[in-house]
Structure formats: structure tokens, C-alpha cells
Amino acid sequence: MEISQYGKDSILIRGKKKAVWFNPRKGDIDVLTGEAKVIIFKNAESNFLGLNSKNGVVIWGPGEYEVVGIEVWGARIGEDGVMYVLQFEGIKVGWLSTMEMEITDKKKEKLSECDLLIVPGLGEIKDVWDKTKGLGESYLLITGLSADSQKELLDLADREDLIPLEKLIISSENLPEVTEVVLLTAK
């Protein structure tokens, strides 16, 4: 599985034959010619692209879905946020649209099952770090960070030597036991 970041917070997860987009930008969908795709937005208004079923399956709200073998569970968080947990190709991926909320015990339990957790770097990076550390994910990807916030995150994670990657490649066979913080270079 290959994870790439486009722009500030658009994430593409490519499996062997399937792909999932979180918050795609205009033109991003063209990257996926011929691949089955699930496209996820925070809400219907976020779908400014006007995507429909011929572009893939578009999801923008809470619920349980199964699309081309990808299981998707979504729930509301905070006032207008949403979280999703996806299962495909043996990997569980969690995505939060906001960090402006308290994570309930039930949602923490759901997130603790994730191998990769993707969260926005909104607000104070120390608050984001405090809310996400210790959840049990193998990889933590915080998107949309300024250079100063990246430096602060790496200091909090005690990973000052970490260099942003162009893409993250993971498989269910080689997940780390301790959470690894990941920074991606936006395309």
C-alpha cells in the first residue's frame, strides 16, 4: 500500500488494485485512471468537484459502507467533523477531518485498531500530539503542517532526524510495534 500527500491535506492511498482519496483537489482524480476508487470528503459541501458515481464511490457522511472490498466506517466528531476507519488489503486506516474535539473512549477504541492514523495539523501541534499519542497506531501522519509545526512535532516525538518522504509504503506483514511519525512531501 502506498500513501501520498497532494497539497495541504489531500491524501491518496493506493492498494494493488484499489485506491482511496481523502479530500481530493481539482485534477487529483485524473491520477487514478483505471483504478477502482473510493473518494471521501468531510461533508457534501466539500465535494466542490461535483464528483459522482462514474468517478468512483463518493462518501461524505457517517455510516457503514463496503465498496469493492474496502470496508468503511464513519462517525461524526465534534460539531461538524467526521472520522473514518477503512479496512482494505489487511491494513486499517483512520482519518480525522478535525482535531477540534474530545475523542470519546468508544472512538479511541476504534482508532486504536488503526495501523495508519491520518490527522490534520490544525491548531496547536502539542494539542494534536497529545490527542493522538498512545492510541496504538503503527504510523501517525499529520498533514498540513507549517515548517515550524513540523519542527515542534519532531521535537515532541523525539525524532529530530526525520526527513519527509515522497510516499509511505506499508504492508500488513511489516508494521512497526511502536508508533512511527511520518511526514510526507506534498505533491
ROBAMI-623311 format. One record per residue (C-alpha): chain; x, y, z; residue number from 1. Coordinates in steps of 0.5 Angstrom, whole numbers, plus 500, padded with zeros to 3 digits. Layout:
N
<A <X Y Z> NUM>
...
end
This chain:
187
<A <500 500 500> 1>
<A <503 507 498> 2>
<A <501 513 501> 3>
<A <502 520 498> 4>
<A <500 527 500> 5>
<A <498 532 495> 6>
<A <497 540 497> 7>
<A <496 541 504> 8>
<A <491 535 506> 9>
<A <489 531 500> 10>
<A <491 524 502> 11>
<A <492 518 496> 12>
<A <492 511 499> 13>
<A <494 506 493> 14>
<A <493 499 494> 15>
<A <494 494 489> 16>
<A <488 495 485> 17>
<A <484 500 489> 18>
<A <485 507 491> 19>
<A <482 512 497> 20>
<A <482 519 496> 21>
<A <481 524 502> 22>
<A <480 531 500> 23>
<A <482 531 493> 24>
<A <483 537 490> 25>
<A <481 539 483> 26>
<A <485 535 478> 27>
<A <487 530 483> 28>
<A <482 525 481> 29>
<A <486 524 474> 30>
<A <492 521 477> 31>
<A <488 515 478> 32>
<A <486 512 471> 33>
<A <483 505 471> 34>
<A <483 504 479> 35>
<A <477 503 483> 36>
<A <477 509 488> 37>
<A <473 511 494> 38>
<A <473 519 495> 39>
<A <472 521 502> 40>
<A <470 528 504> 41>
<A <469 532 510> 42>
<A <462 533 508> 43>
<A <457 534 502> 44>
<A <459 542 501> 45>
<A <467 539 501> 46>
<A <465 536 494> 47>
<A <466 542 490> 48>
<A <469 538 485> 49>
<A <462 535 483> 50>
<A <464 528 483> 51>
<A <459 523 482> 52>
<A <459 515 481> 53>
<A <463 515 475> 54>
<A <469 518 478> 55>
<A <468 513 484> 56>
<A <464 512 490> 57>
<A <464 519 494> 58>
<A <463 518 501> 59>
<A <462 525 506> 60>
<A <458 523 512> 61>
<A <458 518 518> 62>
<A <455 511 516> 63>
<A <458 504 515> 64>
<A <460 502 507> 65>
<A <463 497 503> 66>
<A <466 499 497> 67>
<A <470 494 492> 68>
<A <472 490 498> 69>
<A <474 496 502> 70>
<A <470 497 509> 71>
<A <469 504 511> 72>
<A <466 506 518> 73>
<A <465 513 519> 74>
<A <462 517 525> 75>
<A <461 525 527> 76>
<A <466 528 531> 77>
<A <466 535 534> 78>
<A <461 540 532> 79>
<A <462 539 524> 80>
<A <468 534 524> 81>
<A <468 527 522> 82>
<A <472 521 523> 83>
<A <473 515 518> 84>
<A <476 508 519> 85>
<A <478 504 513> 86>
<A <480 497 512> 87>
<A <483 494 506> 88>
<A <489 490 504> 89>
<A <490 488 511> 90>
<A <491 495 513> 91>
<A <487 499 518> 92>
<A <487 507 516> 93>
<A <484 512 521> 94>
<A <483 519 518> 95>
<A <480 525 522> 96>
<A <478 531 519> 97>
<A <479 536 525> 98>
<A <482 535 532> 99>
<A <478 541 535> 100>
<A <474 536 539> 101>
<A <475 531 545> 102>
<A <476 524 543> 103>
<A <471 519 547> 104>
<A <473 513 549> 105>
<A <469 509 544> 106>
<A <472 513 539> 107>
<A <479 512 542> 108>
<A <478 504 542> 109>
<A <476 505 534> 110>
<A <482 509 533> 111>
<A <487 504 537> 112>
<A <485 499 532> 113>
<A <489 503 526> 114>
<A <495 501 523> 115>
<A <496 508 520> 116>
<A <492 515 523> 117>
<A <492 521 519> 118>
<A <490 527 522> 119>
<A <490 535 521> 120>
<A <496 539 524> 121>
<A <491 544 526> 122>
<A <491 549 532> 123>
<A <497 548 537> 124>
<A <501 542 535> 125>
<A <502 540 542> 126>
<A <495 539 543> 127>
<A <495 535 536> 128>
<A <500 531 539> 129>
<A <497 530 546> 130>
<A <491 527 543> 131>
<A <494 522 538> 132>
<A <500 519 542> 133>
<A <499 513 546> 134>
<A <493 511 541> 135>
<A <497 505 539> 136>
<A <497 506 531> 137>
<A <503 504 528> 138>
<A <504 510 523> 139>
<A <502 517 525> 140>
<A <501 522 519> 141>
<A <500 529 521> 142>
<A <498 533 515> 143>
<A <498 541 513> 144>
<A <504 543 518> 145>
<A <508 549 517> 146>
<A <516 548 518> 147>
<A <515 551 525> 148>
<A <510 546 527> 149>
<A <514 540 523> 150>
<A <520 542 528> 151>
<A <516 542 534> 152>
<A <512 535 532> 153>
<A <519 532 531> 154>
<A <522 535 538> 155>
<A <515 532 541> 156>
<A <516 526 538> 157>
<A <524 526 539> 158>
<A <525 525 532> 159>
<A <529 531 530> 160>
<A <533 527 525> 161>
<A <526 525 521> 162>
<A <526 527 514> 163>
<A <520 528 510> 164>
<A <518 522 505> 165>
<A <515 523 498> 166>
<A <511 517 499> 167>
<A <510 512 505> 168>
<A <510 505 503> 169>
<A <507 500 508> 170>
<A <504 493 508> 171>
<A <501 488 514> 172>
<A <507 484 514> 173>
<A <512 489 517> 174>
<A <508 494 521> 175>
<A <512 497 527> 176>
<A <511 496 534> 177>
<A <512 503 536> 178>
<A <508 509 533> 179>
<A <513 512 528> 180>
<A <511 519 526> 181>
<A <511 520 518> 182>
<A <512 527 515> 183>
<A <510 527 507> 184>
<A <513 532 502> 185>
<A <506 535 499> 186>
<A <506 534 491> 187>
end
